């Protein structure tokens, strides 16, 4: 794959805002970064992402790296075949803050929790198990975990409500911590699919009037207002990233051993791959691919647009005459992200003779990439969504 070069121009800004113990400033004074330096920088940034005070700072300034930093953090959580519960809780809280502002976070959360314990795993611990867990400084509070749980449910309740056993949360309705009690009540209301009226009656049984007012103010700020503000800011930053093509470069040359202020594709986690400057997740560890496309300018432009659509979790129509390379682009994206088995990439061939109603309504709407040769859809109001993933 190509040699990716991502400029860490925001490292100075981040270094000024974080504690000196993270020692990022030592790399700013270096004229040349070795491969070891780049790995240390990325590992340090991954640690900062898990600090709840710095999560959004990292996301704002290093948006192209968010997926790589999340994957690095997940590797640390599961290192040695056991779960590091301190890092797991930190990752859950950080991930919940990124859900509303990063498409990468949404997809990563679904993969991570498929084989990871719930956010509130500490509620399952016995006293003996709890005493055996080693927590670092500034341990996550239970209220941090419950508000994180609430964010996950609000992002996709249908998905996360079936991931976890919610029975331990019921006991938290009797806790003396008003915030924990309130967030837990909101979570259980979502999980049990209460109507607005049922939820109001339920909350009145759990909280006093003053407590409900206090919770409502905190709830609006932490769960609704703050993510919306961050989302608005990042939408502007996303646009700047897309228009400022000079901030992300890629070449087909061999990766540099030494760089200045940049990281290359070989420095990224084995669970991600760089496609023309866009970092995508892979379902298998990244491998060298001997069938790379020749990245001429037009191929790079089209491949980057397709990669951006995949990263954004958006359906996309690829249109062009027969033989122009539409299928090659999609198959290339599928190959580098590990989607090589027949069950992982579905191809549906539609000709000019196919009934337009079949084209428009007969295709599963969960499918995401559509290929269109020439004018193959003269009667359809909109092209179908044919998966090639």
C-alpha positions as a printed Julia matrix, in Angstrom:
389×3 Matrix{Float64}:
   0.0     0.0     0.0
   1.08    3.6    -0.38
   3.31    5.44    2.04
   1.05    7.68    4.1
   2.38   10.92    5.54
   0.2    12.65    8.12
   1.45   15.91    9.54
   1.29   16.28   13.31
   1.27   20.06   13.18
  -1.12   20.2    16.15
   1.3    18.41   18.45
   2.55   21.72   19.83
  -0.98   22.85   20.7
  -1.72   19.54   22.44
   1.57   19.65   24.31
   0.73   23.08   25.78
  -2.62   21.85   27.13
  -1.62   18.52   28.7
   0.32   17.69   31.83
   4.1    17.81   31.51
   4.36   14.21   32.73
   3.29   13.05   29.26
   6.5    14.61   27.92
   5.32   15.29   24.39
   7.42   18.42   24.18
  10.65   16.42   23.98
   9.73   15.32   20.46
   8.98   18.85   19.27
  12.6    19.85   19.68
  13.84   16.96   17.52
  14.67   17.72   13.91
  14.24   14.08   12.87
  11.85   11.42   14.18
  12.96    7.81   14.09
  10.44    5.0    13.83
  10.75    4.49   17.59
  10.0     8.19   18.17
   6.87    7.97   16.05
   5.65    4.91   17.9
   6.24    6.61   21.25
   4.31    9.68   20.08
   1.33    7.65   18.88
   1.31    5.56   22.06
   1.4     8.74   24.15
  -1.49   10.22   22.16
  -3.45    6.99   22.65
  -2.97    7.35   26.4
  -4.1    10.98   26.26
  -7.23    9.97   24.35
  -8.22    7.83   27.36
  -7.9    10.77   29.74
 -11.43   12.16   29.95
 -10.17   15.74   30.17
  -8.18   15.4    26.93
 -10.39   13.13   24.79
 -12.07   15.91   22.84
  -8.81   17.88   22.56
  -7.17   14.93   20.79
 -10.25   14.35   18.61
 -10.35   17.98   17.49
  -6.71   18.25   16.52
  -5.96   14.72   15.29
  -9.19   13.57   13.71
  -7.51   11.39   11.0
  -5.76    9.48   13.8
  -8.79    8.74   16.01
  -9.36    5.24   14.66
  -5.69    4.3    15.01
  -5.57    5.64   18.59
  -8.73    3.71   19.51
  -7.28    0.5    18.09
  -4.05    1.03   20.01
  -6.03    1.53   23.21
  -8.07   -1.63   22.6
  -4.84   -3.6    22.12
  -3.6    -2.34   25.5
  -6.91   -3.25   27.17
  -6.7    -6.85   25.92
  -2.93   -7.3    26.08
  -1.83  -10.66   27.46
  -5.21  -12.26   26.9
  -6.79  -10.61   29.96
  -8.88   -7.47   30.35
  -7.24   -4.49   32.01
 -10.36   -3.12   33.7
  -8.86    0.28   34.47
  -7.99    0.89   30.81
 -11.29   -0.67   29.72
 -13.28    1.84   31.76
 -11.2     4.74   30.47
 -11.67    3.58   26.89
 -15.44    3.25   27.39
 -15.75    6.8    28.74
 -13.57    8.23   25.96
 -15.41    6.28   23.29
 -18.8     7.5    24.53
 -17.65   11.1    24.06
 -16.62   10.39   20.47
 -19.83    8.68   19.37
 -21.6    11.83   18.24
 -18.61   13.38   16.49
 -16.71   10.54   14.82
 -18.07    7.91   12.41
 -15.01    5.83   13.29
 -16.14    5.66   16.92
 -19.57    4.26   16.04
 -18.17    1.36   14.02
 -15.33    0.76   16.48
 -17.73    0.53   19.43
 -19.75   -2.22   17.74
 -16.6    -4.26   17.09
 -15.07   -3.64   20.51
 -18.1    -4.6    22.59
 -18.71   -7.76   20.59
 -16.09   -9.46   22.8
 -15.51   -6.94   25.61
 -17.28   -6.59   28.98
 -19.92   -3.88   29.51
 -19.12   -0.33   30.51
 -20.37   -1.02   34.05
 -18.43   -4.27   34.49
 -17.38   -3.3    38.03
 -20.98   -3.8    39.19
 -20.55   -7.52   38.51
 -17.46   -7.8    40.74
 -17.55   -9.4    44.17
 -15.64   -7.64   46.96
 -12.72   -9.99   46.46
 -12.62   -9.44   42.7
 -12.93   -5.69   43.12
  -9.97   -5.55   45.48
  -7.86   -7.44   42.95
  -8.35   -4.86   40.19
  -5.46   -2.42   39.91
  -6.62    1.08   39.04
  -4.34    3.89   37.97
  -4.44    7.48   39.17
  -7.69    9.4    38.67
  -9.81    6.28   38.54
 -13.11    6.55   36.66
 -16.05    7.27   38.95
 -19.22    5.22   38.71
 -21.11    8.3    37.53
 -18.63    8.59   34.63
 -19.42    5.02   33.65
 -23.18    5.46   33.88
 -23.25    8.66   31.82
 -21.06    6.85   29.28
 -23.56    3.99   29.25
 -26.34    6.5    28.65
 -24.48    7.96   25.67
 -24.08    4.5    24.14
 -27.8     3.81   24.52
 -28.72    7.17   23.01
 -26.46    6.58   20.03
 -27.97    3.16   19.22
 -30.28    1.73   21.86
 -31.36   -1.24   19.75
 -27.76   -2.38   19.43
 -26.38   -1.79   22.91
 -29.41   -2.87   24.94
 -28.88   -6.47   23.81
 -25.1    -6.44   24.32
 -25.18   -6.43   28.12
 -26.86   -7.88   31.19
 -28.56   -4.94   32.9
 -29.6    -6.66   36.14
 -26.68   -5.27   38.27
 -27.79   -1.73   37.39
 -31.07   -2.11   39.29
 -29.27   -1.92   42.64
 -27.91    1.5    41.69
 -31.43    2.94   41.91
 -30.94    2.84   45.7
 -27.48    4.4    45.85
 -26.92    7.66   47.73
 -25.15    9.24   44.74
 -27.87   11.26   43.04
 -26.06   11.42   39.68
 -25.51    7.66   39.53
 -29.11    7.07   40.49
 -30.4     9.49   37.87
 -28.24    8.25   35.0
 -29.05    4.63   35.88
 -32.76    5.41   35.86
 -32.49    7.02   32.41
 -30.56    3.98   31.14
 -33.1     1.49   32.45
 -35.94    3.56   31.0
 -34.34    3.28   27.56
 -33.51   -0.41   27.94
 -37.07   -1.28   29.0
 -38.54    0.9    26.22
 -40.66    3.05   28.5
 -42.99    5.64   27.03
 -42.52    9.27   28.06
 -45.34    8.97   30.59
 -43.98    5.73   32.04
 -40.5     7.26   32.25
 -41.81   10.3    34.14
 -43.63    8.11   36.68
 -40.54    5.91   37.06
 -38.19    8.86   37.64
 -40.51   10.33   40.27
 -40.25    7.1    42.24
 -36.46    7.16   42.09
 -35.72   10.88   42.48
 -37.15   13.77   44.46
 -38.28   16.95   42.68
 -35.07   18.8    43.57
 -32.96   15.84   42.48
 -34.83   15.62   39.17
 -34.14   19.31   38.5
 -30.46   18.87   39.36
 -30.19   15.79   37.13
 -31.98   17.54   34.28
 -29.5    20.44   34.28
 -26.51   18.09   34.34
 -28.12   15.77   31.79
 -28.79   18.56   29.29
 -25.21   19.81   29.53
 -23.28   16.52   29.58
 -25.39   14.39   27.28
 -27.08   16.87   24.93
 -25.5    20.35   24.82
 -21.8    19.47   25.08
 -21.78   16.82   22.31
 -23.76   19.14   20.01
 -21.26   21.95   20.56
 -18.36   19.62   19.85
 -20.12   18.19   16.82
 -20.66   21.69   15.39
 -17.0    22.54   15.86
 -15.79   19.29   14.33
 -18.07   19.63   11.3
 -16.14   22.78   10.46
 -12.84   21.04   11.09
 -13.88   18.07    8.93
 -14.56   20.44    6.06
 -11.15   22.05    6.53
  -9.46   18.64    6.48
 -11.2    17.7     3.23
 -10.39   20.99    1.51
  -6.8    21.19    2.75
  -5.34   18.32    0.73
  -1.81   19.34    1.67
  -2.32   18.16    5.25
  -2.46   14.53    4.14
  -0.09   13.12    1.53
   0.48    9.66    0.15
   3.1     8.15   -2.12
   3.79    4.76   -3.58
   7.41    4.91   -2.52
   8.92    2.83    0.23
   8.16    4.17    3.72
  10.75    6.51    5.18
  12.76    5.31    8.16
  13.16    8.88    9.37
  10.7    11.76    9.07
  10.24   15.23   10.44
   6.88   15.97   12.05
   5.16   13.12   10.25
   4.12    9.52   10.69
   3.89    7.0     7.86
   1.5     4.15    7.14
   3.82    1.51    8.62
   3.58    3.28   11.98
  -0.17    2.7    12.27
  -1.83   -0.1    14.2
  -2.03   -3.47   12.44
  -5.83   -3.23   12.73
  -6.08   -0.21   10.43
  -4.96    0.55    6.9
  -4.33    3.83    5.1
  -6.02    4.28    1.73
  -4.88    7.47   -0.02
  -4.69    9.39    3.23
  -7.86    7.93    4.8
  -7.48    5.52    7.73
  -9.89    2.56    7.59
 -10.39   -0.38    9.92
  -9.56   -3.92    8.82
 -11.22   -7.16    9.88
  -7.86   -8.96    9.78
  -4.4    -7.65   10.72
  -2.9    -5.53    7.97
  -0.8    -7.48    5.46
   1.35   -6.59    2.5
  -0.74   -6.72   -0.64
   1.05   -7.65   -3.85
  -1.82   -6.54   -6.09
  -1.83   -2.81   -5.42
  -3.31   -0.48   -7.98
  -1.04    1.86   -9.87
  -1.83    5.12   -8.1
  -1.95    7.63  -10.89
  -3.59   10.97  -10.05
  -7.09   10.03  -11.2
  -6.96    6.69   -9.37
  -5.86    8.43   -6.18
  -8.69   10.95   -6.38
 -11.37    8.32   -6.94
  -9.92    5.89   -4.39
  -9.75    8.64   -1.78
 -13.38    9.63   -2.41
 -14.47    6.03   -2.05
 -12.42    5.61    1.13
 -13.98    8.76    2.6
 -17.45    7.33    1.93
 -16.52    4.07    3.67
 -15.0     5.94    6.62
 -18.13    8.07    6.93
 -20.39    4.99    6.9
 -22.3     6.45    3.96
 -23.71    4.72    0.85
 -22.11    5.81   -2.4
 -22.86    5.48   -6.12
 -19.93    4.82   -8.45
 -20.92    5.63  -12.02
 -19.01    5.35  -15.28
 -18.72    3.53  -18.61
 -17.94   -0.16  -18.8
 -14.28   -0.95  -18.21
 -13.31    2.35  -16.55
 -12.25    0.65  -13.3
 -15.26    0.95  -10.98
 -15.13   -2.68   -9.86
 -11.35   -2.55   -9.48
 -11.61    0.35   -7.02
 -14.23   -1.38   -4.89
 -12.4    -4.7    -4.92
  -9.22   -2.91   -3.93
 -10.92   -1.28   -0.93
 -12.42   -4.65    0.0
  -9.06   -6.42   -0.27
  -7.02   -3.96    1.82
  -9.68   -3.94    4.57
  -9.77   -7.74    4.71
 -13.14   -8.32    3.0
 -12.02  -11.1     0.69
 -14.36  -14.01    1.46
 -17.56  -14.51   -0.56
 -19.61  -13.82    2.57
 -17.88  -10.46    3.04
 -18.27   -9.0    -0.45
 -21.52   -9.36   -2.4
 -21.68   -8.65   -6.12
 -25.0    -8.3    -7.94
 -24.9    -7.95  -11.72
 -27.78   -5.93  -13.2
 -28.17   -5.39  -16.94
 -30.22   -2.97  -19.02
 -33.0    -5.55  -19.34
 -33.6    -5.78  -15.57
 -36.97   -4.36  -14.56
 -36.58   -0.92  -12.98
 -38.91   -1.82  -10.09
 -36.63   -4.71   -9.22
 -33.67   -2.38   -9.34
 -35.33    0.21   -7.17
 -37.15   -1.96   -4.62
 -35.72   -5.47   -4.87
 -32.32   -4.7    -3.38
 -31.72   -4.85    0.36
 -31.5    -1.27    1.65
 -28.7    -2.22    4.07
 -26.35   -2.53    1.12
 -23.97    0.32    0.72
 -21.99    0.61   -2.53
 -23.54    0.86   -5.98
 -21.88    0.42   -9.36
 -23.57    1.9   -12.43
 -22.34    1.44  -16.01
 -23.53    4.08  -18.42
 -27.28    4.73  -18.33
 -28.38    1.48  -16.7
 -31.18    3.06  -14.67
 -33.34    5.01  -17.14
 -36.62    4.23  -15.35
 -35.49    4.23  -11.73
 -36.07    7.35   -9.65
 -32.88    6.63   -7.77
 -30.12    4.02   -8.21
 -30.23    0.92   -6.01
 -27.68    0.29   -3.33
 -25.67   -2.77   -4.23
 -23.13   -3.91   -1.71
 -19.51   -4.42   -2.62
 -17.77   -4.37    0.75
